Every structure is written in structure tokens, then in C-alpha cells.
């Protein structure tokens, strides 16, 4: 089964907006594959809660990377935009008690994934920019150039932990501007690339 790798605190301004230190190496956590959903409404655990949206560029791994490999962009077949939904209050409570915060990040519907765009449609992938609107309001804007750890660095780091396989997904981190979103709200994901793309969904 594919692995969903997630990178935390990969944009300095986002780390600071949550009161976290800017990391010196990638912060990695996992989501269960059962967290995945598309843009159409789907069952979400804790549907009465308010989540935080975290807009991210998601890498689709297309070629196997061995343990210790250093593939750069060559193992990436496509990218998507996605939302990492977070139960921020639960995460804060777990962190305060020194506990893992899996229950804040890995639950049904917590990994929203937009359509994939082949890498050859993007132009220079390192120059990608993207934004999120919720109910027509601009919430987040970012560009890969602002990441603390670029894509080759992230993939090299993940390959020190375990091999990467075709079908694996890498959520690369979110820029500043995270905020509340509830079931029933609409959102728009926009990818600014050589061929621009925009998609609308509903939580």
C-alpha cells in the first residue's frame, strides 16, 4: 500500500505563525492511506469540528527510490495540490503533553487530493506557485521557491528513512495563512505553472 509522507514546518512564515521554531532538518509525519479523498464531498471523521486547512503541493512518486537514493525530481511523475486537514486544538493538546499527534492529522478525509498534473506540463517545477480560496476568500498563497527544504532535499531525506515506491505521495508542507474550514464550505485550488490549473471542491 502506498505511503503518504507529510512534511511539517517547511515554510518559515508558517512555522512562525504557529509559534514553532524553524527546523534545521525536515519534519516528517505520516497519514494513513485511508485518509485520502478527492475534491467531492466525502465522509470526514469528526464532521462537527472546525479543521485548519493546510494547502500543499503533493508529489506523486512514479519510480522506485532505494534506501539511500538521491533521485531529485526524476522520480516524480506528477504533482497535485492538496489540503492537509488538521485538528489544531487536538494537535496543540498532544504537543503540550508530549504525546504523538497522529489523531490530529491522520483521520478519514484528512488528506484531500486534487487531480494530478504530469510533470512535463509544468515548465520549471521548482518555480510553481499556488493558492487556496475558501468560499471565495483568498486564504493561502505560496511558491515552491519559498520552501526551507526543496524537493530534491526532501526526497533525499525521506530515502534515508525508507525506500520510496511508485504510488507514494509526498505532501511538501504549507505556506502561512492556515485557518478554519468546516464541512459544507467550498474551496478552490489553483496551480500557477506553464499550463495553469484550477479546481473547486467541497469539504
Backbone as CSV, one residue per row, in Angstrom:
resi,resn,N_x,N_y,N_z,CA_x,CA_y,CA_z,C_x,C_y,C_z
1,UNK,0.844,-1.191,0.000,0.000,0.000,0.000,0.883,1.247,0.000
2,UNK,0.467,2.254,-0.744,1.268,3.475,-0.866,1.385,4.194,0.479
3,UNK,2.483,4.892,0.643,2.744,5.677,1.842,2.427,7.143,1.566
4,UNK,1.795,7.795,2.521,1.576,9.238,2.440,2.551,9.905,3.390
5,UNK,3.608,10.463,2.813,4.610,11.204,3.573,4.166,12.670,3.672
6,UNK,4.315,13.265,4.830,3.938,14.668,5.022,5.093,15.416,5.670
7,UNK,5.319,16.628,5.192,6.396,17.465,5.695,5.794,18.632,6.460
8,UNK,6.236,18.816,7.685,5.766,19.925,8.503,6.772,21.061,8.544
9,UNK,6.257,22.260,8.770,7.116,23.438,9.021,8.142,23.671,7.916
10,UNK,7.705,23.512,6.660,8.641,23.660,5.544,8.622,25.057,4.946
11,UNK,7.838,25.955,5.534,7.830,27.369,5.154,8.049,28.171,6.431
12,UNK,9.038,29.029,6.431,9.428,29.720,7.660,8.277,30.523,8.257
13,UNK,7.511,31.220,7.413,6.437,32.061,7.942,5.328,31.218,8.564
14,UNK,5.088,30.023,8.022,4.083,29.147,8.629,4.559,28.648,9.986
15,UNK,5.823,28.247,10.080,6.345,27.812,11.377,6.170,28.917,12.414
16,UNK,6.470,30.146,12.010,6.385,31.255,12.958,4.954,31.593,13.323
17,UNK,3.997,31.459,12.369,2.608,31.810,12.691,2.015,30.869,13.730
18,UNK,2.560,29.656,13.845,2.091,28.707,14.854,2.991,28.676,16.086
19,UNK,3.968,29.577,16.119,4.844,29.653,17.275,5.862,28.539,17.356
20,UNK,6.180,27.934,16.203,7.163,26.851,16.176,8.523,27.363,15.720
21,UNK,9.561,26.702,16.186,10.909,27.032,15.721,11.066,26.610,14.265
22,UNK,11.871,27.354,13.518,12.184,26.978,12.147,13.148,25.781,12.198
23,UNK,12.797,24.656,11.584,13.597,23.435,11.753,14.907,23.481,10.969
24,UNK,15.865,22.693,11.446,17.152,22.587,10.766,17.199,21.372,9.846
25,UNK,16.206,20.491,9.933,16.068,19.366,9.016,14.574,19.106,8.840
26,UNK,14.183,18.399,7.782,12.753,18.204,7.534,12.023,17.546,8.710
27,UNK,10.821,18.045,8.966,9.924,17.461,9.970,8.965,16.536,9.215
28,UNK,8.948,15.271,9.559,8.211,14.266,8.792,7.150,13.603,9.672
29,UNK,5.945,13.447,9.131,4.927,12.616,9.759,4.185,11.872,8.653
30,UNK,3.332,10.936,9.035,2.623,10.095,8.073,1.123,10.240,8.244
31,UNK,0.397,10.033,7.155,-1.045,9.862,7.197,-1.359,8.460,6.661
32,UNK,-2.380,7.838,7.222,-2.822,6.546,6.705,-3.419,6.724,5.314
33,UNK,-3.254,5.717,4.465,-3.814,5.786,3.111,-5.327,5.965,3.141
34,UNK,-5.985,5.506,4.197,-7.438,5.641,4.321,-7.877,7.077,4.582
35,UNK,-6.931,7.988,4.776,-7.255,9.415,4.948,-7.568,10.093,3.619
36,UNK,-7.146,9.487,2.515,-7.256,10.141,1.202,-8.700,10.303,0.754
37,UNK,-8.971,11.438,0.121,-10.244,11.684,-0.547,-9.993,12.696,-1.652
38,UNK,-10.935,12.777,-2.589,-10.830,13.746,-3.666,-11.488,15.065,-3.307
39,UNK,-11.870,15.834,-4.328,-12.419,17.170,-4.109,-13.923,17.151,-3.843
40,UNK,-14.597,16.068,-4.233,-16.028,15.986,-3.995,-16.306,15.664,-2.528
41,UNK,-17.466,16.056,-2.023,-17.789,15.745,-0.620,-17.670,14.250,-0.346
42,UNK,-17.129,13.935,0.804,-16.909,12.545,1.204,-16.945,12.497,2.728
43,UNK,-17.163,11.313,3.290,-17.194,11.230,4.758,-15.905,11.741,5.387
44,UNK,-16.071,12.514,6.445,-14.945,13.062,7.197,-15.157,12.700,8.659
45,UNK,-14.134,12.189,9.307,-14.233,11.937,10.744,-14.375,13.274,11.475
46,UNK,-15.055,13.267,12.581,-15.267,14.473,13.389,-15.922,15.590,12.569
47,UNK,-17.042,15.280,11.880,-17.614,16.234,10.928,-18.136,17.519,11.554
48,UNK,-18.355,17.533,12.869,-18.856,18.747,13.517,-17.740,19.677,13.967
49,UNK,-16.506,19.260,13.790,-15.382,20.090,14.218,-14.993,21.100,13.143
50,UNK,-14.287,22.139,13.565,-13.638,23.068,12.642,-12.184,22.635,12.490
51,UNK,-11.765,22.398,11.247,-10.388,21.985,10.971,-9.569,23.196,10.539
52,UNK,-8.279,23.048,10.506,-7.415,24.009,9.828,-7.047,23.436,8.464
53,UNK,-7.167,24.255,7.428,-6.722,23.866,6.088,-5.232,24.164,5.951
54,UNK,-4.513,23.265,5.321,-3.097,23.463,5.001,-2.906,23.101,3.531
55,UNK,-2.744,24.106,2.700,-2.575,23.924,1.261,-1.161,23.446,0.957
56,UNK,-1.047,22.404,0.134,0.277,21.842,-0.140,0.398,21.367,-1.584
57,UNK,1.601,21.457,-2.114,1.940,20.773,-3.358,2.254,19.322,-2.997
58,UNK,1.646,18.397,-3.736,1.801,16.966,-3.447,2.547,16.312,-4.609
59,UNK,3.614,15.614,-4.294,4.409,14.902,-5.298,3.893,13.478,-5.447
60,UNK,3.745,13.040,-6.691,3.386,11.652,-6.980,4.664,10.913,-7.391
61,UNK,5.091,9.984,-6.574,6.301,9.223,-6.880,5.975,8.192,-7.963
62,UNK,6.741,8.219,-9.036,6.475,7.342,-10.177,7.517,6.246,-10.339
63,UNK,8.714,6.466,-9.813,9.793,5.481,-9.936,10.336,5.160,-8.556
64,UNK,10.668,3.901,-8.340,11.180,3.467,-7.045,12.496,4.168,-6.714
65,UNK,12.633,4.530,-5.467,13.868,5.132,-4.953,14.397,4.213,-3.857
66,UNK,15.593,3.679,-3.999,16.104,2.756,-2.985,16.493,3.488,-1.712
67,UNK,16.617,2.748,-0.650,17.125,3.300,0.593,18.476,3.958,0.330
68,UNK,18.611,5.212,0.719,19.850,5.941,0.478,19.938,6.581,-0.888
69,UNK,18.877,6.488,-1.686,18.893,7.063,-3.030,18.845,8.587,-3.017
70,UNK,19.161,9.171,-4.160,19.189,10.634,-4.302,18.624,10.986,-5.677
71,UNK,17.294,10.876,-5.853,16.722,10.943,-7.197,16.432,12.337,-7.719
72,UNK,16.306,13.334,-6.831,15.834,14.638,-7.295,14.437,14.526,-7.890
73,UNK,14.149,15.416,-8.847,12.834,15.429,-9.468,12.597,14.222,-10.387
74,UNK,13.633,13.459,-10.701,13.494,12.421,-11.721,12.527,11.307,-11.332
75,UNK,12.253,11.117,-10.046,11.339,10.056,-9.633,9.895,10.544,-9.530
76,UNK,9.668,11.835,-9.769,8.328,12.423,-9.644,7.643,12.396,-11.004
77,UNK,6.472,11.783,-11.076,5.763,11.710,-12.345,4.737,12.802,-12.530
78,UNK,4.199,13.326,-11.426,3.144,14.330,-11.494,3.069,15.043,-10.156
79,UNK,2.358,16.154,-10.143,2.075,16.851,-8.896,0.577,17.118,-8.811
80,UNK,0.106,17.287,-7.612,-1.254,17.731,-7.326,-1.180,18.859,-6.313
81,UNK,-2.304,19.522,-6.116,-2.489,20.334,-4.930,-3.380,19.557,-3.975
82,UNK,-3.137,19.709,-2.700,-3.937,19.006,-1.713,-4.111,19.837,-0.468
83,UNK,-5.026,19.404,0.377,-5.232,20.015,1.687,-4.944,18.976,2.765
84,UNK,-4.054,19.325,3.654,-3.810,18.555,4.872,-4.720,19.160,5.933
85,UNK,-5.800,18.446,6.287,-6.707,18.934,7.332,-6.133,18.577,8.700
86,UNK,-6.197,19.550,9.613,-5.590,19.389,10.928,-6.585,19.749,12.017
87,UNK,-6.677,18.907,13.010,-7.440,19.230,14.222,-6.488,19.988,15.140
88,UNK,-6.452,21.311,14.974,-5.397,22.113,15.596,-5.454,22.054,17.117
89,UNK,-6.660,22.078,17.696,-6.757,22.007,19.142,-6.236,20.687,19.677
90,UNK,-6.557,19.604,18.994,-6.074,18.283,19.402,-4.558,18.222,19.265
91,UNK,-4.036,18.764,18.168,-2.591,18.765,17.975,-1.889,19.533,19.096
92,UNK,-2.429,20.712,19.432,-1.817,21.516,20.489,-1.836,20.811,21.829
93,UNK,-2.932,20.129,22.137,-3.031,19.401,23.397,-2.034,18.246,23.441
94,UNK,-1.920,17.512,22.329,-0.959,16.400,22.284,0.472,16.905,22.445
95,UNK,0.800,17.997,21.752,2.155,18.547,21.851,2.454,18.997,23.277
96,UNK,1.464,19.626,23.924,1.669,20.123,25.287,1.929,18.986,26.270
97,UNK,1.349,17.814,25.983,1.532,16.660,26.874,2.658,15.739,26.419
98,UNK,3.376,16.153,25.378,4.494,15.352,24.894,4.076,14.080,24.216
99,UNK,2.848,14.063,23.644,2.317,12.863,23.004,2.384,12.988,21.482
100,UNK,2.400,11.873,20.756,2.291,11.937,19.296,0.973,12.610,18.900
101,UNK,0.970,13.292,17.756,-0.253,13.979,17.337,-0.878,13.356,16.095
102,UNK,-0.800,12.022,16.028,-1.411,11.300,14.910,-2.908,11.570,14.827
103,UNK,-3.596,11.611,15.962,-5.049,11.795,15.932,-5.455,13.167,15.420
104,UNK,-4.523,14.103,15.360,-4.809,15.436,14.813,-4.600,15.506,13.309
105,UNK,-3.914,14.519,12.758,-3.511,14.579,11.353,-3.993,13.408,10.509
106,UNK,-4.187,12.250,11.127,-4.490,11.035,10.368,-5.875,10.540,10.749
107,UNK,-6.871,10.939,9.961,-8.252,10.524,10.182,-8.965,10.573,8.837
108,UNK,-10.103,9.926,8.721,-10.814,9.836,7.448,-11.089,11.224,6.879
109,UNK,-10.690,11.421,5.630,-10.913,12.685,4.949,-9.854,13.738,5.187
110,UNK,-8.809,13.418,5.928,-7.822,14.427,6.322,-6.784,14.725,5.255
111,UNK,-6.745,13.929,4.197,-5.785,14.156,3.111,-6.561,14.356,1.818
112,UNK,-6.921,15.601,1.529,-7.644,15.924,0.298,-6.628,16.033,-0.834
113,UNK,-6.939,15.413,-1.952,-6.003,15.369,-3.073,-6.707,15.774,-4.356
114,UNK,-6.179,16.812,-5.018,-6.712,17.247,-6.295,-6.183,16.405,-7.441
115,UNK,-6.654,16.674,-8.669,-6.188,15.924,-9.839,-4.685,16.068,-10.039
116,UNK,-4.093,15.037,-10.603,-2.648,15.076,-10.843,-2.338,15.749,-12.180
117,UNK,-1.233,16.472,-12.213,-0.771,17.159,-13.411,0.602,16.594,-13.762
118,UNK,0.766,16.011,-14.957,2.074,15.451,-15.323,3.172,16.496,-15.235
119,UNK,4.328,16.032,-14.845,5.450,16.949,-14.635,5.795,17.729,-15.895
120,UNK,5.633,17.115,-17.078,6.045,17.782,-18.312,5.098,18.913,-18.713
121,UNK,3.996,19.115,-17.987,3.090,20.234,-18.259,3.399,21.458,-17.396
122,UNK,4.381,21.344,-16.533,4.571,22.366,-15.502,5.632,23.398,-15.833
123,UNK,6.420,23.183,-16.882,7.566,24.048,-17.086,8.619,23.724,-16.042
124,UNK,9.195,24.746,-15.423,10.172,24.537,-14.356,9.414,24.212,-13.079
125,UNK,9.443,22.968,-12.607,8.630,22.627,-11.438,9.048,23.381,-10.187
126,UNK,10.313,23.750,-10.093,10.775,24.479,-8.913,10.184,25.882,-8.842
127,UNK,9.597,26.364,-9.947,9.031,27.712,-9.990,7.521,27.714,-9.757
128,UNK,6.936,26.596,-9.349,5.494,26.520,-9.162,5.010,27.482,-8.078
129,UNK,3.848,28.077,-8.324,3.143,28.874,-7.325,1.718,28.357,-7.236
130,UNK,1.024,28.683,-6.161,-0.288,28.093,-5.925,-1.052,28.938,-4.912
131,UNK,-2.389,28.788,-4.909,-3.184,29.489,-3.895,-4.450,28.717,-3.572
132,UNK,-5.059,29.096,-2.447,-6.291,28.499,-1.947,-7.288,29.591,-1.627
133,UNK,-8.519,29.440,-2.128,-9.650,30.272,-1.726,-10.655,29.388,-0.991
134,UNK,-11.244,29.908,0.066,-12.319,29.224,0.789,-13.553,30.108,0.739
135,UNK,-14.648,29.592,0.171,-15.869,30.375,-0.034,-15.564,31.707,-0.708
136,UNK,-14.651,31.665,-1.682,-14.324,32.849,-2.462,-13.330,33.801,-1.813
137,UNK,-12.854,33.493,-0.630,-11.896,34.349,0.087,-10.496,33.763,-0.029
138,UNK,-9.530,34.575,-0.469,-8.145,34.112,-0.571,-7.597,33.837,0.831
139,UNK,-7.111,32.629,1.030,-6.599,32.229,2.344,-5.088,31.999,2.349
140,UNK,-4.596,31.283,1.334,-3.173,30.945,1.318,-2.611,31.129,-0.081
141,UNK,-1.377,31.584,-0.128,-0.617,31.691,-1.373,0.806,31.229,-1.084
142,UNK,1.404,30.541,-2.032,2.765,30.087,-1.810,3.461,29.776,-3.104
143,UNK,4.753,29.514,-2.997,5.547,29.082,-4.143,6.644,28.157,-3.631
144,UNK,6.971,27.165,-4.449,7.963,26.178,-4.016,9.306,26.818,-3.713
145,UNK,9.600,27.938,-4.349,10.884,28.603,-4.118,11.039,29.056,-2.666
146,UNK,9.924,29.164,-1.926,9.994,29.623,-0.535,10.146,28.482,0.466
147,UNK,10.167,27.250,0.001,10.307,26.133,0.936,11.680,26.160,1.597
148,UNK,11.728,25.793,2.857,13.008,25.689,3.549,13.850,24.556,2.975
149,UNK,13.180,23.440,2.617,13.856,22.271,2.063,13.221,21.982,0.713
150,UNK,13.990,22.116,-0.357,13.428,21.945,-1.692,13.147,20.470,-1.980
151,UNK,12.527,20.218,-3.121,12.092,18.853,-3.430,13.250,17.856,-3.438
152,UNK,14.380,18.120,-4.117,15.470,17.136,-4.058,15.935,16.853,-2.629
153,UNK,15.995,17.891,-1.787,16.407,17.697,-0.398,15.408,16.841,0.358
154,UNK,14.109,17.096,0.154,13.083,16.298,0.827,13.158,14.831,0.424
155,UNK,13.277,14.575,-0.885,13.304,13.191,-1.348,14.555,12.469,-0.868
156,UNK,15.661,13.166,-0.869,16.897,12.564,-0.361,16.748,12.220,1.122
157,UNK,16.124,13.109,1.882,15.943,12.869,3.311,14.994,11.692,3.548
158,UNK,13.868,11.661,2.821,12.932,10.552,3.006,13.574,9.217,2.669
159,UNK,14.451,9.220,1.668,15.118,7.976,1.260,16.138,7.505,2.290
160,UNK,16.493,8.361,3.260,17.327,7.878,4.366,16.482,7.108,5.379
161,UNK,15.169,7.294,5.334,14.276,6.636,6.283,13.753,5.305,5.755
162,UNK,13.405,5.287,4.467,12.820,4.087,3.858,12.849,4.248,2.348
163,UNK,12.807,3.156,1.607,12.668,3.284,0.158,11.343,3.963,-0.181
164,UNK,11.323,4.673,-1.298,10.095,5.260,-1.831,9.628,4.391,-2.991
165,UNK,8.317,4.229,-3.098,7.796,3.369,-4.143,6.800,4.072,-5.030
166,UNK,6.585,3.577,-6.253,5.564,4.147,-7.131,4.207,4.188,-6.429
167,UNK,3.548,5.321,-6.528,2.266,5.499,-5.853,2.378,6.221,-4.536
168,UNK,3.573,6.316,-3.971,3.746,7.101,-2.757,3.426,8.566,-3.040
169,UNK,2.931,9.259,-2.030,2.632,10.683,-2.120,3.462,11.433,-1.093
170,UNK,3.904,12.632,-1.469,4.652,13.479,-0.547,3.953,14.833,-0.482
171,UNK,3.317,15.115,0.652,2.762,16.441,0.923,3.919,17.310,1.424
172,UNK,4.246,18.367,0.687,5.535,19.048,0.855,5.531,20.192,1.861
173,UNK,4.425,20.427,2.548,4.376,21.498,3.532,3.501,22.650,3.072
174,UNK,3.092,23.473,4.019,2.129,24.536,3.731,2.708,25.913,4.025
175,UNK,2.355,26.903,3.201,2.755,28.277,3.499,1.872,28.876,4.590
176,UNK,2.164,30.097,4.975,1.387,30.760,6.016,-0.060,31.001,5.560
177,UNK,-0.908,31.291,6.528,-2.300,31.586,6.213,-3.265,30.479,6.558
178,UNK,-2.807,29.452,7.273,-3.721,28.374,7.643,-4.855,28.947,8.482
179,UNK,-6.031,28.322,8.357,-7.177,28.833,9.084,-8.319,27.859,9.059
180,UNK,-9.454,28.227,9.645,-10.547,27.284,9.835,-11.324,26.986,8.569
181,UNK,-11.781,25.753,8.475,-12.673,25.311,7.410,-13.569,24.233,7.988
182,UNK,-14.841,24.249,7.584,-15.819,23.318,8.124,-16.499,22.552,6.989
183,UNK,-17.090,21.423,7.340,-17.871,20.656,6.376,-18.960,21.560,5.793
184,UNK,-19.103,21.516,4.471,-20.086,22.338,3.774,-19.498,23.560,3.108
185,UNK,-18.252,23.911,3.437,-17.617,25.055,2.783,-16.963,24.615,1.471
186,UNK,-16.957,25.519,0.494,-16.315,25.245,-0.786,-14.902,25.809,-0.773
187,UNK,-14.064,25.238,-1.625,-12.684,25.724,-1.728,-12.221,25.597,-3.169
188,UNK,-11.286,26.441,-3.535,-10.684,26.426,-4.870,-9.186,26.313,-4.737
189,UNK,-8.609,25.355,-5.451,-7.166,25.163,-5.515,-6.687,25.651,-6.873
190,UNK,-5.650,26.470,-6.908,-5.120,26.988,-8.175,-3.622,26.763,-8.232
191,UNK,-3.174,26.216,-9.357,-1.758,25.940,-9.593,-1.276,26.839,-10.714
192,UNK,-0.265,27.657,-10.434,0.291,28.576,-11.420,1.553,27.945,-11.992
193,UNK,1.470,27.548,-13.254,2.572,26.851,-13.912,2.533,27.205,-15.390
194,UNK,3.390,26.552,-16.196,3.379,26.795,-17.638,1.985,26.576,-18.203
195,UNK,1.298,25.545,-17.713,-0.120,25.323,-18.007,-0.874,25.490,-16.696
196,UNK,-1.586,26.616,-16.487,-2.268,26.817,-15.209,-3.458,25.882,-15.045
197,UNK,-3.775,25.578,-13.796,-4.899,24.697,-13.483,-5.645,25.256,-12.289
198,UNK,-6.951,25.014,-12.275,-7.771,25.429,-11.132,-8.895,24.416,-10.936
199,UNK,-9.157,24.083,-9.688,-10.193,23.095,-9.359,-10.985,23.582,-8.159
200,UNK,-12.254,23.235,-8.104,-13.118,23.582,-6.998,-13.616,22.320,-6.314
201,UNK,-13.683,22.347,-5.000,-14.162,21.215,-4.227,-15.043,21.667,-3.088
202,UNK,-15.518,20.689,-2.344,-16.374,20.948,-1.196,-15.974,20.044,-0.057
203,UNK,-15.789,20.634,1.130,-15.449,19.826,2.277,-16.691,19.081,2.762
